[in-house]
């Protein structure tokens, strides 16, 4: 009975420690050559475009989520996305107030988390004011590919730059191109440690309490 109880406890802890994935996991590689702009250029509509982010404590607990505004351009030729550059100012990072309950955070609010994320503990916005994404490759999504991105029809690769470190990420995306607009949607997960995005020094217990996974959801609209 004692052995069974221990096994049951271990199983329950395992279940608690794992969050259900609702995003694709981005694959990573070294920096790649940016795709050449071909065809026509579309300007990012900053009112319709947003990058949603979600971070967690270990085991997917206490999610913190919010948005960042994005500017830039996308290019398309013969109805196909060919290239693009996106840029988000870290200063535009905003935590959703619903993600932080002051009653259980010693009175700290979403505004306090914003300030902390922009500090040298994380993004260090004063030194590294921008997050950038530069498309390197766009291909048709392989038939039968399993994806959490509804309607995904393309595989998108690009250099994601955080704190001046470039890592190439690849993920499924839904891309639609018309004569007047390009829309791009994707939701994928990255590992913050790939960009050295850590809280304190290596091995700091405060950093250990935070999941290494960050979920990103792109809603990009560009107009001619």
N, C-alpha and C positions, 0 to 999 in steps of 0.2 A: 504493500500500500504506500509506503514511504517513497519507494522508487517511482511509483506511478504518479504521486503528487509532484515530485520533482520534475518529472517529464512534462506533466501538465502545465506547471509553472513556466518551464522553459518554452513550451509551445506558445503559451499566452504572451510571453514577453516578445517572442519572435513576431507574432501577429501585430502587436502594438508597435514594434520597431519599424515595420514596413508600411509605407504609404502606397495606396493604389495609384499606379501611374496613369495619368490622363494625357501624357505628352509623348512625343517621340524622343529618343535619346540621340542627340547629335553625335556624329563621329568626328574625330579631330585629326588633324595632320599639321605639318609645318606650313608656314606661309607659302602661298601660291601666287602666280602672276595674275594680276587683275585682268578681267575680260575687257576686250576692246569695245568701246561704244560703237554700235552699228545701228543704222536706221534713224529713227526719230527719238528725241529726248523729251521726257515727260517730267514735270516738276512735282515733287511731293506736296500733296495737299496737307498742310500741317493741322488743319481743323478736323480732317477725317482720319488722320494717321496717328496711331498710338502704339507704343510698346508696353505691354503689360508684363510685370515681373512678380514672381512669388518665391519667397525664401522660407526656409523652415528651420525649426530646431531638430535635433536628432529624432529619427523615426517619423518625420513628417508632422511633428506636433507644432502647435502655435504658429500657423502660417502667417507670414507678414507679406503684404502685397500692395502694389501700387502701379504707377505708370511713369513713363518718360516720354517727352515730346521728341519728334524726329523731323529732320529736314533732309533735303538731298534731291537726287534725280534717279530715274530709271530710263533705260533705253529699250526700244523694241523695233524689230525688223520683220516684215511679212507676218505679223501677228504673233511673233515669238519674243519673249523677254531675252535680251542679249547681255545687258550689263546694268550696273547701278552702284550708287554710292549713298549710304545713309549715315546720318550723324545725329547723335543725341548729346545735348549739353547736360552734364551731370547736375547742373543747377536746376534743371527741369524735373528732376526726380521728386516724386511726391508719393508718400505712403497714404493709403486709404485709411481714414480715421477708423473705419470698421475693423481694421486689422489689429488695432492696439486698444486694449481695455485698461484704462488707467487704474481701475480698481484692483487689478492683479499685477500691475507693473510699477508699484510704488509711486503712482501718480504720473509716470512718464506717458507722454502723448505721442501721436503719430508725428507731430512736428519735431519732437525730441529725437525720434528715430531718424527722421530726414537729416537732421544736423549730424547725427552720429555716422550715418552712412556716407555723408559727404566729407567727413573728417579724414584725417590721416590713418585712422584705424581701418578704413575700408577703401573707398574710391579715391581719397585724397584729391578732392576736386580742385583745390587751389593749384596743385602741381600738374594734375591730369584732368583738365576740364571737359574732355570729350570722350565719348564712346563711339567707335566708327565700325561700319560694316561695308565691305567692298566685295561685290560679286566677282567670283573667279570662274564659275562654270554653271551652266543651266542645261539639264538634260531631261528627257521624258522619264517619268517614273516607271521603273521596270514593272511589267505585268505581275500581279500576285504579291506585290510588296505590301506587307502589313504596316499600317500607319494609323496613328491616333488623330491625324489632321484630316478632318472631313473634306472630301472632295479633292484631295491631293492629286495632282497630275504631273508634277515636276519634282526633280531632285535638284536642290539648290546648294551650291558651295560658295563660301566667301570667307575673306579674312576678317575676323572679329578682333578689333583692337580695344583692349581695356588696359589702362595704366601703361600705355605705350608698348604693350606686348601683343604681337599679332599671332593668332592661332587660326588655322583654317578649319571651319566647321561645315558639316554637310548634313542636310535634313530635308524631309519631304515638305512640299509646299503646294498650295493651291494658287495657281497663277491664271489670271484672265486678262486678255489684251483685246481692246477695241480700238477704233480709230481715234477716240478721244481720251481713253483712260486705261491705266494698268492697275489692277488690284492684286495684292499678294497677301496670303494668309498662311500662317504656320504656327504650330506650338511645339516647342522642343525643350529639352533639358540640357544644360551644360554643367560642367564641374568647375566651380569658381577657382579651385586651386590651380587649374591650367593657366590662369592669368595672375597667379600670386595674390588673389583677393582673399586675404586672411585677416583675422582679428588678432592683433598682437604678434608676438614672435612665434616661430615654429614650435609646435608642441604646447602652446598656451592652452590651458584647460578651458578658457572662455571660448576659444575657437573650436575646440572639440565638441562643445555643446551645440554648435550650429551645423546643420547639414551642409555637405559640400555641394549638393544639388541646388541649382537655381532654374526655375521654369520660366521660359520666355514665350510670350504670345505676340506675334506680329500681325498687326492690322494696317497694311500699307496701301494707300491710294495715291496715285500720281496722275495728274491731268496735263493735257497738251496745252 
